[in-house]
Each structure stands twice: as structure tokens, then as C-alpha cells.
Amino acid sequence: MTDTSIKDFEAAIAELEGIVKKLEEGDLPLEHSMQLYERGVQLSRFCHAQLEEAERRIEILNERGELKAAPGSFADESERG
């Protein structure tokens, strides 16, 4: 299920950055922190799905010649962590 309140990747990243900043400050009541955390998870999943879709599109475009993994594959990035 996609959250229709998330407009695009850039907006999701900006909102996620704001949430992280608020949570790092640590001045929020627990319940509000939990709500922000849940929203952050939604945004993170949305962004991850968008990145995977972009990677698939790059691979499809590369099929005209030879199928190659997308440069700097996102899976490789997450493993370096």
C-alpha cells in the first residue's frame, strides 16, 4: 500500500531529514517520538522502493546493448553501511 501523502522522492527525503533531526534532539514525548518514527519508516520504505525502481529502469535501458548492473548499485551501498 502506497501512502498518497508522499508526493515524490525529494519531498520524502526532506521530510525524513526533518524527522531524524527532531528525533535526535530527544525533546519529544515518547508517543510523539513513536509517531515520528513510524512516519520515518514509511518514508524510508517509499524512498527505497523509488531507488529500486530507478535501478530497474537503468538496467532496462542498458538492455539495448549488454545488461549491466546499475553503477554504484544500491544493494552494494547498503552492504557497506
Number of C-alpha atoms within 10 A of each C-alpha: 3 8 9 7 7 15 9 12 17 11 13 20 16 11 16 21 13 14 17 13 11 14 16 10 8 10 9 13 8 10 9 11 16 13 11 19 16 12 15 20 13 17 22 16 14 19 20 14 13 14 15 15 12 13 18 14 13 16 17 16 13 14 11 8 8 10 12 12 13 15 10 9 12 13 9 10 9 8 7 6 5
